[in-house]
Amino acid sequence: MASRLYRTTRQLYLAVEAALVRLHLNTMGTPTLAALIALAVTGLILLDARPAQTRVARVLPARCYDALNRLLRAMPFSTRALSSLLIAFAKRLGRDGYLVLDDVIVEKAFAKRLPWAGKIYSFAKKRKLWGIHIVVLLWCSCDGAWRIPVGFRLWRPKRSCRTECYRTKLQLAIELVTQVVAARLSVRYVVGDTHYSAGWFGKRLARLGLTWHGTLDPKTTVVWHGRKQAVRDLAPQLHLKWRKQLGLRAKALRVYAPKYGQLRLVVTKNRHGNYEYLVSNDLQADLSSMVLRKRSRWSVETVFRDSKQFAGLEACQCWVDQAMVRHVGLVPLTFVVLQVLRSTSEESVGAVKERWQLAVIRDGQIAPAPLKACPPELRPTA
């Protein structure tokens, strides 16, 4: 298939194919399936805007766009099998890591008939919008070198499924965590925002043998020193000590919550006067580690940003259910391939994509010398 590509794009395709072999994609199905997935991933890396099948087939003429359409709509492969490959790859890295649970909205303003789309409130844009809701489970290595989405589920609105088939985001999330635990992936803790700190959800994570960290809703009832009160009423009673290394005031204590049981609670107050209530089922956790572990949740936000900008998360224009799910499944695969193609662990996925796009444009040619009229300090960017 590589022989049918342009000379300028052949090197990128071969690099992507080698990265997918490292992920053991060739064990998932036929050679044709692996080649088409490599072609689709190469297209997502090469194109910045509108990486539809017709444009991918135009710049990568190894197969026609009908073959890429059949990949998304008809060919027999499972997105859960792709997630299993990513879990196995994270396991082969041999590093300690942690899990982050969160969800992302892909805006579809003019797709009101799409079964997966619904009206959802976006905290980023501070308004309701029409879009697709995707629950994502991210595994991050503790040294910060790897961010691997090991599972995802598309949330389906009640209007487009039977009542007995409807599942909430938390129900979808517990399926993802159970799959990772069954695979025996190294996990130190699980962290999420307030939505993923529900009482029954925390108890399920504890039964799976996991340490979880989250944020309590201010209205949550807790018992401290025999007094039952909302956690927002408890916070002003505490003497919060300034923690210079964390840049906030905080105090750690042990409380009992009727919906959770015994919890380790850390009340924090930032320089703007806003309170935050961090909790964990690890009753021996120290204050600093709880704050730092809660801050580690930001890794998933950077993955959402990079997936939209560099891996084509918002690019799918399909109406078929299966095609939509499979495109979303190829996005985490592309994101991991970009990390595999890094020259150093510090290189960002955006820099990797730019480097390969420039390699395609230059085709091995050396850039001309800068003009002498250009000032020396501006020559690197001239």
C-alpha positions as a Markdown table, in Angstrom:
| # | Residue | x | y | z |
|---|---|---|---|---|
| 1 | Met | 0.0 | 0.0 | 0.0 |
| 2 | Ala | 2.9 | 2.4 | 0.7 |
| 3 | Ser | 4.0 | 2.1 | -2.9 |
| 4 | Arg | 0.9 | 3.9 | -4.1 |
| 5 | Leu | 1.5 | 6.9 | -1.9 |
| 6 | Tyr | 3.3 | 10.1 | -2.9 |
| 7 | Arg | 7.0 | 10.1 | -2.2 |
| 8 | Thr | 6.6 | 12.9 | 0.3 |
| 9 | Thr | 4.0 | 11.1 | 2.4 |
| 10 | Arg | 5.4 | 7.6 | 2.2 |
| 11 | Gln | 7.8 | 8.2 | 5.1 |
| 12 | Leu | 5.1 | 9.4 | 7.4 |
| 13 | Tyr | 2.9 | 6.4 | 6.6 |
| 14 | Leu | 5.7 | 4.0 | 7.3 |
| 15 | Ala | 6.5 | 5.7 | 10.6 |
| 16 | Val | 2.8 | 5.4 | 11.6 |
| 17 | Glu | 2.7 | 1.8 | 10.5 |
| 18 | Ala | 5.8 | 1.0 | 12.6 |
| 19 | Ala | 4.2 | 2.8 | 15.6 |
| 20 | Leu | 1.0 | 0.7 | 15.2 |
| 21 | Val | 3.0 | -2.5 | 15.0 |
| 22 | Arg | 4.6 | -1.5 | 18.4 |
| 23 | Leu | 1.0 | -1.2 | 19.7 |
| 24 | His | 0.3 | -4.8 | 18.3 |
| 25 | Leu | -2.4 | -3.5 | 16.0 |
| 26 | Asn | -1.5 | -6.2 | 13.5 |
| 27 | Thr | -2.8 | -8.9 | 15.9 |
| 28 | Met | -6.3 | -7.4 | 15.9 |
| 29 | Gly | -7.5 | -8.5 | 12.4 |
| 30 | Thr | -6.5 | -8.9 | 8.8 |
| 31 | Pro | -3.5 | -7.1 | 7.1 |
| 32 | Thr | -6.0 | -5.0 | 5.1 |
| 33 | Leu | -7.7 | -3.8 | 8.3 |
| 34 | Ala | -4.3 | -2.8 | 9.8 |
| 35 | Ala | -3.3 | -1.0 | 6.6 |
| 36 | Leu | -6.6 | 1.0 | 6.4 |
| 37 | Ile | -6.3 | 2.0 | 10.1 |
| 38 | Ala | -2.7 | 3.1 | 9.4 |
| 39 | Leu | -4.0 | 5.2 | 6.5 |
| 40 | Ala | -6.7 | 6.8 | 8.5 |
| 41 | Val | -4.3 | 7.7 | 11.4 |
| 42 | Thr | -1.8 | 9.1 | 8.9 |
| 43 | Gly | -4.6 | 11.3 | 7.5 |
| 44 | Leu | -5.5 | 12.6 | 10.9 |
| 45 | Ile | -1.9 | 13.5 | 11.5 |
| 46 | Leu | -1.2 | 15.0 | 8.1 |
| 47 | Leu | -4.4 | 17.2 | 7.8 |
| 48 | Asp | -5.2 | 20.0 | 10.2 |
| 49 | Ala | -8.8 | 20.8 | 9.1 |
| 50 | Arg | -11.6 | 18.6 | 7.8 |
| 51 | Pro | -9.8 | 15.2 | 7.6 |
| 52 | Ala | -12.8 | 13.6 | 5.9 |
| 53 | Gln | -12.4 | 10.3 | 3.9 |
| 54 | Thr | -12.4 | 12.2 | 0.6 |
| 55 | Arg | -9.6 | 14.5 | 1.6 |
| 56 | Val | -7.6 | 11.7 | 3.1 |
| 57 | Ala | -7.9 | 9.7 | -0.1 |
| 58 | Arg | -6.8 | 12.7 | -2.1 |
| 59 | Val | -3.6 | 13.3 | -0.2 |
| 60 | Leu | -3.0 | 9.6 | 0.5 |
| 61 | Pro | -4.1 | 7.8 | -2.7 |
| 62 | Ala | -3.2 | 4.3 | -1.5 |
| 63 | Arg | -6.9 | 3.4 | -1.3 |
| 64 | Cys | -10.1 | 5.2 | -2.5 |
| 65 | Tyr | -12.4 | 7.0 | -0.1 |
| 66 | Asp | -14.9 | 4.1 | -0.3 |
| 67 | Ala | -12.5 | 1.8 | 1.4 |
| 68 | Leu | -12.1 | 4.3 | 4.3 |
| 69 | Asn | -15.9 | 4.6 | 4.5 |
| 70 | Arg | -16.1 | 0.8 | 4.8 |
| 71 | Leu | -13.5 | 0.9 | 7.5 |
| 72 | Leu | -15.8 | 3.1 | 9.6 |
| 73 | Arg | -19.1 | 1.6 | 8.7 |
| 74 | Ala | -18.8 | -2.0 | 7.6 |
| 75 | Met | -15.5 | -3.7 | 8.4 |
| 76 | Pro | -15.5 | -6.0 | 11.5 |
| 77 | Phe | -13.4 | -4.4 | 14.2 |
| 78 | Ser | -14.2 | -3.3 | 17.7 |
| 79 | Thr | -13.3 | 0.0 | 19.4 |
| 80 | Arg | -13.2 | -1.9 | 22.7 |
| 81 | Ala | -10.5 | -4.1 | 21.1 |
| 82 | Leu | -8.6 | -0.9 | 20.3 |
| 83 | Ser | -8.9 | 0.2 | 23.9 |
| 84 | Ser | -7.6 | -3.2 | 25.0 |
| 85 | Leu | -4.5 | -2.7 | 22.9 |
| 86 | Leu | -3.9 | 0.7 | 24.5 |
| 87 | Ile | -4.2 | -0.9 | 28.0 |
| 88 | Ala | -1.8 | -3.6 | 27.0 |
| 89 | Phe | 0.7 | -1.0 | 25.7 |
| 90 | Ala | 0.4 | 1.0 | 28.9 |
| 91 | Lys | 1.1 | -2.2 | 30.8 |
| 92 | Arg | 4.2 | -3.0 | 28.8 |
| 93 | Leu | 5.7 | 0.4 | 29.6 |
| 94 | Gly | 6.2 | -0.9 | 33.1 |
| 95 | Arg | 5.6 | 2.4 | 34.8 |
| 96 | Asp | 3.5 | 3.4 | 37.8 |
| 97 | Gly | 0.5 | 5.5 | 36.8 |
| 98 | Tyr | -2.9 | 6.9 | 37.9 |
| 99 | Leu | -6.3 | 7.1 | 36.3 |
| 100 | Val | -8.3 | 10.3 | 35.5 |
| 101 | Leu | -12.1 | 10.2 | 34.9 |
| 102 | Asp | -13.7 | 13.0 | 33.0 |
| 103 | Asp | -16.0 | 13.7 | 30.1 |
| 104 | Val | -15.7 | 16.0 | 27.0 |
| 105 | Ile | -18.3 | 17.6 | 24.8 |
| 106 | Val | -17.9 | 17.6 | 21.0 |
| 107 | Glu | -20.2 | 20.4 | 19.8 |
| 108 | Lys | -22.6 | 19.5 | 17.0 |
| 109 | Ala | -24.7 | 22.6 | 16.6 |
| 110 | Phe | -26.6 | 21.5 | 13.5 |
| 111 | Ala | -27.0 | 17.8 | 14.2 |
| 112 | Lys | -30.2 | 17.7 | 16.2 |
| 113 | Arg | -31.2 | 14.4 | 14.5 |
| 114 | Leu | -28.0 | 12.7 | 15.4 |
| 115 | Pro | -28.9 | 9.9 | 18.0 |
| 116 | Trp | -25.7 | 10.5 | 20.0 |
| 117 | Ala | -26.2 | 14.3 | 20.3 |
| 118 | Gly | -28.1 | 16.0 | 23.0 |
| 119 | Lys | -28.5 | 19.4 | 24.7 |
| 120 | Ile | -25.7 | 19.6 | 27.4 |
| 121 | Tyr | -24.4 | 22.4 | 29.6 |
| 122 | Ser | -20.8 | 23.2 | 28.8 |
| 123 | Phe | -18.8 | 24.6 | 31.8 |
| 124 | Ala | -16.1 | 25.8 | 29.4 |
| 125 | Lys | -18.5 | 28.0 | 27.4 |
| 126 | Lys | -20.9 | 28.7 | 30.3 |
| 127 | Arg | -24.0 | 27.8 | 28.3 |
| 128 | Lys | -26.0 | 24.9 | 27.0 |
| 129 | Leu | -25.1 | 23.5 | 23.6 |
| 130 | Trp | -26.0 | 20.7 | 21.3 |
| 131 | Gly | -23.2 | 18.1 | 21.1 |
| 132 | Ile | -21.9 | 14.6 | 21.8 |
| 133 | His | -20.9 | 13.6 | 25.3 |
| 134 | Ile | -17.9 | 11.3 | 25.6 |
| 135 | Val | -16.8 | 9.7 | 29.0 |
| 136 | Val | -13.0 | 9.2 | 28.9 |
| 137 | Leu | -10.7 | 7.2 | 31.2 |
| 138 | Leu | -7.1 | 8.4 | 31.0 |
| 139 | Trp | -4.0 | 6.6 | 32.3 |
| 140 | Cys | -1.0 | 8.9 | 33.0 |
| 141 | Ser | 2.4 | 7.7 | 34.0 |
| 142 | Cys | 3.6 | 9.3 | 37.3 |
| 143 | Asp | 6.7 | 10.7 | 35.6 |
| 144 | Gly | 4.5 | 12.7 | 33.2 |
| 145 | Ala | 6.0 | 11.0 | 30.1 |
| 146 | Trp | 2.8 | 9.2 | 28.9 |
| 147 | Arg | -0.9 | 10.1 | 28.6 |
| 148 | Ile | -2.9 | 7.2 | 27.2 |
| 149 | Pro | -6.7 | 7.2 | 26.9 |
| 150 | Val | -7.4 | 3.6 | 27.8 |
| 151 | Gly | -11.2 | 3.7 | 27.4 |
| 152 | Phe | -14.1 | 5.8 | 26.3 |
| 153 | Arg | -17.9 | 5.5 | 26.1 |
| 154 | Leu | -20.4 | 7.7 | 24.2 |
| 155 | Trp | -23.3 | 8.8 | 26.4 |
| 156 | Arg | -26.6 | 8.4 | 24.7 |
| 157 | Pro | -29.6 | 10.7 | 25.6 |
| 158 | Lys | -32.8 | 9.2 | 26.9 |
| 159 | Arg | -34.7 | 10.3 | 23.9 |
| 160 | Ser | -32.7 | 8.0 | 21.5 |
| 161 | Cys | -32.6 | 4.7 | 23.5 |
| 162 | Arg | -35.0 | 2.5 | 25.3 |
| 163 | Thr | -35.6 | 3.1 | 29.0 |
| 164 | Glu | -34.1 | -0.2 | 30.1 |
| 165 | Cys | -30.9 | 0.5 | 28.0 |
| 166 | Tyr | -30.3 | 4.0 | 29.3 |
| 167 | Arg | -27.1 | 4.4 | 31.4 |
| 168 | Thr | -25.7 | 7.5 | 33.2 |
| 169 | Lys | -22.2 | 8.8 | 32.8 |
| 170 | Leu | -21.3 | 7.2 | 36.1 |
| 171 | Gln | -22.5 | 3.8 | 35.0 |
| 172 | Leu | -20.4 | 4.1 | 31.9 |
| 173 | Ala | -17.4 | 5.2 | 33.9 |
| 174 | Ile | -17.5 | 2.2 | 36.3 |
| 175 | Glu | -17.5 | -0.1 | 33.2 |
| 176 | Leu | -14.3 | 1.6 | 32.0 |
| 177 | Val | -12.6 | 1.3 | 35.4 |
| 178 | Thr | -13.6 | -2.3 | 35.8 |
| 179 | Gln | -12.0 | -3.2 | 32.5 |
| 180 | Val | -8.7 | -1.6 | 33.5 |
| 181 | Val | -8.7 | -3.3 | 36.9 |
| 182 | Ala | -9.4 | -6.7 | 35.2 |
| 183 | Ala | -6.4 | -6.1 | 32.9 |
| 184 | Arg | -4.1 | -5.6 | 36.0 |
| 185 | Leu | -2.8 | -2.2 | 34.9 |
| 186 | Ser | -0.6 | -0.5 | 37.4 |
| 187 | Val | -2.8 | 2.2 | 39.1 |
| 188 | Arg | -1.9 | 4.2 | 42.2 |
| 189 | Tyr | -5.2 | 6.1 | 42.5 |
| 190 | Val | -8.2 | 7.3 | 40.6 |
| 191 | Val | -9.0 | 11.1 | 40.5 |
| 192 | Gly | -12.1 | 12.9 | 39.1 |
| 193 | Asp | -14.1 | 16.1 | 39.6 |
| 194 | Thr | -17.2 | 16.5 | 41.7 |
| 195 | His | -19.5 | 14.6 | 39.3 |
| 196 | Tyr | -17.3 | 11.5 | 39.7 |
| 197 | Ser | -17.3 | 11.7 | 43.5 |
| 198 | Ala | -20.8 | 10.3 | 44.1 |
| 199 | Gly | -21.3 | 8.1 | 47.2 |
| 200 | Trp | -22.1 | 4.8 | 45.5 |
| 201 | Phe | -19.4 | 5.4 | 42.8 |
| 202 | Gly | -16.7 | 5.8 | 45.5 |
| 203 | Lys | -17.9 | 2.7 | 47.3 |
| 204 | Arg | -17.7 | 0.7 | 44.0 |
| 205 | Leu | -14.1 | 2.0 | 43.4 |
| 206 | Ala | -13.2 | 1.0 | 47.0 |
| 207 | Arg | -14.6 | -2.5 | 46.4 |
| 208 | Leu | -12.4 | -2.8 | 43.3 |
| 209 | Gly | -9.4 | -2.1 | 45.6 |
| 210 | Leu | -8.7 | 1.4 | 44.3 |
| 211 | Thr | -7.8 | 4.6 | 46.1 |
| 212 | Trp | -9.9 | 7.5 | 44.8 |
| 213 | His | -9.7 | 11.2 | 45.1 |
| 214 | Gly | -12.4 | 13.7 | 44.3 |
| 215 | Thr | -14.2 | 16.9 | 45.3 |
| 216 | Leu | -17.3 | 17.1 | 47.5 |
| 217 | Asp | -20.3 | 19.2 | 46.6 |
| 218 | Pro | -20.7 | 22.0 | 49.2 |
| 219 | Lys | -24.1 | 20.7 | 50.1 |
| 220 | Thr | -22.8 | 17.3 | 51.2 |
| 221 | Thr | -23.6 | 16.4 | 54.7 |
| 222 | Val | -20.7 | 15.3 | 57.0 |
| 223 | Val | -20.4 | 14.5 | 60.7 |
| 224 | Trp | -17.4 | 16.0 | 62.6 |
| 225 | His | -17.0 | 16.0 | 66.4 |
| 226 | Gly | -20.6 | 14.6 | 66.7 |
| 227 | Arg | -22.2 | 17.5 | 64.8 |
| 228 | Lys | -24.0 | 16.9 | 61.5 |
| 229 | Gln | -23.7 | 19.8 | 59.0 |
| 230 | Ala | -23.1 | 20.6 | 55.4 |
| 231 | Val | -19.4 | 20.8 | 54.5 |
| 232 | Arg | -19.8 | 24.4 | 53.4 |
| 233 | Asp | -20.9 | 25.3 | 57.0 |
| 234 | Leu | -18.0 | 23.3 | 58.4 |
| 235 | Ala | -15.3 | 25.2 | 56.4 |
| 236 | Pro | -15.6 | 28.6 | 58.1 |
| 237 | Gln | -15.2 | 27.0 | 61.6 |
| 238 | Leu | -11.7 | 25.6 | 60.7 |
| 239 | His | -8.4 | 27.4 | 61.2 |
| 240 | Leu | -6.8 | 27.0 | 57.8 |
| 241 | Lys | -3.0 | 27.2 | 57.8 |
| 242 | Trp | -1.1 | 28.8 | 55.0 |
| 243 | Arg | 0.8 | 26.2 | 52.9 |
| 244 | Lys | 3.6 | 28.1 | 51.0 |
| 245 | Gln | 4.5 | 25.1 | 48.8 |
| 246 | Leu | 0.9 | 24.7 | 47.6 |
| 247 | Gly | 0.0 | 28.4 | 47.4 |
| 248 | Leu | -3.2 | 28.1 | 49.5 |
| 249 | Arg | -4.6 | 27.7 | 53.0 |
| 250 | Ala | -5.7 | 24.2 | 54.0 |
| 251 | Lys | -6.5 | 21.9 | 56.8 |
| 252 | Ala | -6.9 | 18.1 | 56.8 |
| 253 | Leu | -9.3 | 16.2 | 59.0 |
| 254 | Arg | -11.3 | 12.9 | 59.2 |
| 255 | Val | -15.0 | 13.1 | 58.9 |
| 256 | Tyr | -18.0 | 10.7 | 58.5 |
| 257 | Ala | -20.4 | 11.2 | 55.5 |
| 258 | Pro | -23.6 | 9.2 | 55.5 |
| 259 | Lys | -23.4 | 8.5 | 51.8 |
| 260 | Tyr | -19.7 | 7.7 | 51.8 |
| 261 | Gly | -18.6 | 6.4 | 55.2 |
| 262 | Gln | -15.3 | 7.5 | 56.7 |
| 263 | Leu | -13.4 | 10.0 | 54.6 |
| 264 | Arg | -10.2 | 12.0 | 54.6 |
| 265 | Leu | -11.2 | 15.6 | 54.0 |
| 266 | Val | -9.0 | 18.5 | 53.1 |
| 267 | Val | -10.6 | 22.0 | 53.1 |
| 268 | Thr | -8.7 | 24.5 | 51.0 |
| 269 | Lys | -9.0 | 28.2 | 50.4 |
| 270 | Asn | -7.2 | 30.0 | 47.6 |
| 271 | Arg | -6.1 | 33.6 | 47.4 |
| 272 | His | -9.5 | 34.6 | 45.9 |
| 273 | Gly | -11.3 | 33.3 | 49.0 |
| 274 | Asn | -12.9 | 30.3 | 47.3 |
| 275 | Tyr | -13.3 | 27.1 | 49.2 |
| 276 | Glu | -12.7 | 23.6 | 47.8 |
| 277 | Tyr | -13.4 | 20.3 | 49.6 |
| 278 | Leu | -11.1 | 17.5 | 48.6 |
| 279 | Val | -11.9 | 13.9 | 49.8 |
| 280 | Ser | -10.4 | 10.5 | 49.6 |
| 281 | Asn | -11.0 | 7.0 | 50.9 |
| 282 | Asp | -7.3 | 6.8 | 51.9 |
| 283 | Leu | -7.7 | 7.8 | 55.6 |
| 284 | Gln | -3.9 | 8.0 | 56.0 |
| 285 | Ala | -3.2 | 10.4 | 53.1 |
| 286 | Asp | -1.3 | 13.5 | 54.0 |
| 287 | Leu | -2.5 | 17.0 | 53.0 |
| 288 | Ser | 0.1 | 17.8 | 50.4 |
| 289 | Ser | -0.4 | 14.6 | 48.5 |
| 290 | Met | -4.1 | 15.0 | 48.4 |
| 291 | Val | -3.8 | 18.5 | 46.9 |
| 292 | Leu | -1.2 | 17.4 | 44.4 |
| 293 | Arg | -3.2 | 14.4 | 43.3 |
| 294 | Lys | -6.3 | 16.5 | 42.8 |
| 295 | Arg | -4.3 | 18.9 | 40.6 |
| 296 | Ser | -3.1 | 15.9 | 38.6 |
| 297 | Arg | -6.6 | 15.7 | 37.1 |
| 298 | Trp | -5.6 | 18.6 | 34.8 |
| 299 | Ser | -3.8 | 16.1 | 32.6 |
| 300 | Val | -7.1 | 15.0 | 31.1 |
| 301 | Glu | -8.0 | 18.6 | 30.1 |
| 302 | Thr | -4.7 | 18.8 | 28.1 |
| 303 | Val | -5.6 | 15.6 | 26.4 |
| 304 | Phe | -9.0 | 16.9 | 25.4 |
| 305 | Arg | -7.4 | 20.1 | 24.0 |
| 306 | Asp | -4.7 | 18.2 | 22.1 |
| 307 | Ser | -7.2 | 15.6 | 20.8 |
| 308 | Lys | -9.4 | 18.4 | 19.3 |
| 309 | Gln | -6.4 | 20.4 | 17.9 |
| 310 | Phe | -4.1 | 17.6 | 16.7 |
| 311 | Ala | -6.0 | 14.3 | 16.4 |
| 312 | Gly | -9.3 | 15.4 | 14.8 |
| 313 | Leu | -11.8 | 14.7 | 17.6 |
| 314 | Glu | -14.2 | 17.3 | 16.2 |
| 315 | Ala | -13.7 | 16.3 | 12.6 |
| 316 | Cys | -16.2 | 13.4 | 12.1 |
| 317 | Gln | -19.3 | 14.4 | 10.0 |
| 318 | Cys | -20.8 | 10.9 | 9.9 |
| 319 | Trp | -24.5 | 10.2 | 10.6 |
| 320 | Val | -24.2 | 6.5 | 11.0 |
| 321 | Asp | -23.9 | 5.4 | 14.7 |
| 322 | Gln | -21.1 | 2.9 | 14.1 |
| 323 | Ala | -19.0 | 5.3 | 12.0 |
| 324 | Met | -19.3 | 8.0 | 14.7 |
| 325 | Val | -18.1 | 5.5 | 17.5 |
| 326 | Arg | -15.3 | 4.2 | 15.4 |
| 327 | His | -14.0 | 7.7 | 14.5 |
| 328 | Val | -13.9 | 8.5 | 18.2 |
| 329 | Gly | -12.0 | 5.3 | 18.7 |
| 330 | Leu | -9.4 | 6.2 | 16.2 |
| 331 | Val | -8.7 | 9.5 | 17.9 |
| 332 | Pro | -7.1 | 8.1 | 21.1 |
| 333 | Leu | -5.1 | 5.7 | 18.8 |
| 334 | Thr | -3.8 | 8.7 | 16.8 |
| 335 | Phe | -3.0 | 10.6 | 20.1 |
| 336 | Val | -0.9 | 7.6 | 21.3 |
| 337 | Val | 0.8 | 7.2 | 17.9 |
| 338 | Leu | 1.9 | 10.9 | 18.1 |
| 339 | Gln | 3.5 | 10.1 | 21.5 |
| 340 | Val | 5.2 | 7.1 | 20.1 |
| 341 | Leu | 6.7 | 9.2 | 17.3 |
| 342 | Arg | 8.3 | 11.7 | 19.7 |
| 343 | Ser | 12.0 | 12.1 | 19.4 |
| 344 | Thr | 12.2 | 12.9 | 23.2 |
| 345 | Ser | 9.8 | 12.4 | 26.0 |
| 346 | Glu | 9.6 | 16.2 | 26.5 |
| 347 | Glu | 8.4 | 16.8 | 22.9 |
| 348 | Ser | 4.7 | 17.7 | 22.7 |
| 349 | Val | 2.2 | 16.0 | 20.4 |
| 350 | Gly | 1.7 | 19.4 | 18.6 |
| 351 | Ala | 5.4 | 19.6 | 17.9 |
| 352 | Val | 5.5 | 16.0 | 16.6 |
| 353 | Lys | 2.6 | 16.8 | 14.2 |
| 354 | Glu | 4.3 | 20.0 | 13.0 |
| 355 | Arg | 7.6 | 18.2 | 12.5 |
| 356 | Trp | 6.1 | 15.6 | 10.3 |
| 357 | Gln | 4.0 | 18.1 | 8.3 |
| 358 | Leu | 7.2 | 20.1 | 7.7 |
| 359 | Ala | 9.0 | 16.9 | 6.6 |
| 360 | Val | 6.3 | 16.2 | 4.1 |
| 361 | Ile | 6.5 | 19.8 | 2.7 |
| 362 | Arg | 10.3 | 19.9 | 2.6 |
| 363 | Asp | 10.8 | 16.5 | 1.1 |
| 364 | Gly | 14.4 | 16.3 | 2.3 |
| 365 | Gln | 15.4 | 19.6 | 0.9 |
| 366 | Ile | 17.5 | 22.1 | 2.9 |
| 367 | Ala | 16.0 | 25.4 | 3.6 |
| 368 | Pro | 17.6 | 28.4 | 1.8 |
| 369 | Ala | 20.0 | 30.7 | 3.7 |
| 370 | Pro | 18.3 | 33.7 | 5.3 |
| 371 | Leu | 18.4 | 37.0 | 3.6 |
| 372 | Lys | 21.3 | 39.2 | 4.6 |
| 373 | Ala | 18.9 | 42.2 | 5.0 |
| 374 | Cys | 17.2 | 40.3 | 7.8 |
| 375 | Pro | 18.4 | 41.3 | 11.4 |
| 376 | Pro | 20.3 | 38.4 | 13.1 |
| 377 | Glu | 17.8 | 38.2 | 15.9 |
| 378 | Leu | 14.9 | 37.6 | 13.5 |
| 379 | Arg | 16.6 | 35.1 | 11.2 |
| 380 | Pro | 15.5 | 32.0 | 13.0 |
| 381 | Thr | 11.8 | 33.0 | 12.3 |
| 382 | Ala | 12.3 | 34.9 | 9.0 |
